[in-house]
Amino acid sequence: MSKLYFVRHGESEWNVADKICGRTDIPLTKRGHEQAVETGKKIVAEGIKADDILYSPLLRAADTAKHISEMTGIPAHMEPRLIEQNFGVWEGTSPRNAPEFLKAKKDFLNRYENGESMFQVAHRIYGLLDELKAQPDKTYILVAHNGIARVVKSYFSDMTNEEYAAFGVPNCSVTEFSFEEKKGTCK
C-alpha cells in the first residue's frame, strides 16, 4: 500500500498578518521554525515512515521540509510542481477584506488577473500524484501550501466547489492519504 502524508508549511510572516501569500516568497516566523521541528518530532514519535520528502521551492515550505528531514532522517528534495498557486492581484491582500476573492475561489477557471487558475494547479498536482501513485512501494511526505492541500484533498475525495474553496489545514498539520482505493482515503 502506498501512502502519502501532506504537511502544510509552518507559520509564515504573512499568515500572522492575514495576507494571501500565493507565490510571494515569505519566510517562516520563529514560531514557524519551531512548529516544523515539532512536526518532525511528531512524525518520529508516531512511527511514520517515508521514503522521501518532496517540498515546494518557496522558502516557507523548503525550510519546513528541511527541519522535518533533520528530525526524521528522511531525505528531502525540492519538487517545483508543489509551488503554491499564483493568486495574481490578490497576493498581499487579506481574504477577510476581499469578499470578491472568496467568491472567485469557487470559479475553477479564474486566473485572478495575472495569476493561475485552480484548474491549472489541479493539472500539475494531479500529474504529480499520479506519478507517486505509480510507485506503490513508496511512501512520501509532501510539504507545501494550503492551496495545494485543497488540490491534494480533491484528488482523494469528491468535493463540491464550496467545500473545495473552504477547505484548509493548519500550519504544520500532518494529513494522511492512501492510494489503496481508487479514490483513496483521508484521515
N, C-alpha and C positions, 0 to 999 in steps of 0.2 A: 504494500500500500504506500502510495506517495502522498506525503503531507506537505503543507505549506503553512508557514507562520507569517503573519503580517504584523509589523511593528511600525507605528507612526513615530516620527522623529520626536525628540524631546522638545520641551517648551522653547520657543523662539522669541526674540525681542518683539516681533510683530504679533505673536499670539497674545503677549501681555498687553500690547497697545490696541488689540482688537482690530487688526488690519488684515486684509486679504493679501497673502504673500504671493501665491502662484509661483511664477518663475523668478521672482525677485529673490536674490540670494541673501537671505537674512540669517545671521548666526544664532546659535543657541544662547540662552541665558545661562548663568551659573547653575540655576535650578535645572535647566535642560540637560546640562552635562551630568549633574547628579542623578537625574531620572534615568539617563542612559546607562550609567554604571549600575544602578539598582535593577534595571531591566535585565542586564547581563547576569547579575547575581540570581535574579528570579528564574531565568532560563536554566541556569545550572541547578538551582535548588529543586526545580520541578522536573529535572531529568530530561529536558527537551534536548533531543539530539538532532543535529542538522549537518548536512554535507557542505553547505556554502551559505554565506550571507551575501545577498545582492542588494545594492543600495543606489539610490538616486544620486546624481552628481552634485546636487545642491548641498551646500555646506552643512545645513542643519541636519540633513539625513546622513550625510557622509560621516560627520562627527559622531552621531548616534551609533551608526553601524560599527565604527572603529572602537568605540567604548565597549559595545557588546562583544565584538571579536576579541578584544583584550581580556574580557572577563570569562569568556567561554572557550577560547582557543579555536573557534570556528573561523576558517579563512573568510575574508570579506573582499568582494570585488564590485567595482562600480558597474552599474547597468544603466546606460543612458535612457532607455525606454521608461525607467521609473521616475523620470523628472516630473515635477508637478505640472498641472495644466497651466497654460498661459491664459490668465484671466483678462488680458488686454487692459482696457480703460479702467477696470475695477481694481487692479492691483494697487495697494496702498490705501484703499478706502475701507471704511468699516461696513460690514454687511448689515449691521443693525441700522445704519443711517441710509441704506440704499435698498428700499423695497423693490426697486426695479431689478437689482442684481438677484435677489431671492426669487423673483418671478422668472428671470432669464435662465436660472439654473435648471428649470424644468423643460427648457427647449434644447433638445439634444443637438440641433444643428447650428445653434447660436455661437458665433465666434467672438463675442464680447468686444467688437471693434478692435481689430488688430490682434486678437487672441486666438485661442484654439477651442474648437467645439468639443463637447462631450463625446460626440461620435468619433472624432479624430483620436481622442485619448483612449476610448474603448478599443479602437482598432489596434493601436500599438500595445496596449496592455493585454488584450485578449491573445494577440500573437505571441507575446512572451509567455503567458500562462499555458497556451497550447504547447509551446516548446518544453516547458517544465513538466507538463503532464506526460509528455512522450518519454520521460526518463523515470519510469516507475520505481526504480530502486533508490531514488534520491529524495532527500528532504531539504527544503530551502527555507530560509528566513529572508523575507523582503522587508527592507527598511525604506519607507517612503513617506508620503504625504496623505492628508485627509482626502483630497480629491482622488488620489489613486486608490485609497481604501474603498471608496464608493464603487469604483470600477471593479476591483477585485471581488467585493461582495456580490455585485451584479453578475459576475461570471459564475458564481457558485449557487445563486438562488434568484428566483424571479422577484422583481421589484416593480412597483408602479413608479411613474415619473415622480410623484410626490414623495414616495419612500426613498427613492434614489437621491433626490435633492436634499432631503432632510437627514440622510444617513451621515454619521460621523463617529469617529473613535477618539478617545482621549489620547493626549500625548504619552508616548512610550507604553501604550497598551499592547498586549500580545493577543492576536486573534488567530485561532487555528482553523485551517480549511483542509479538506481531504478530497483528493481526486478519485477516491474509491468508487463512487457512484457517478452516473452520467452528469448530474448537476452538482455533485459534491455535497458535503455537509459543512456547516459552520457552527463552531462552538463559541 
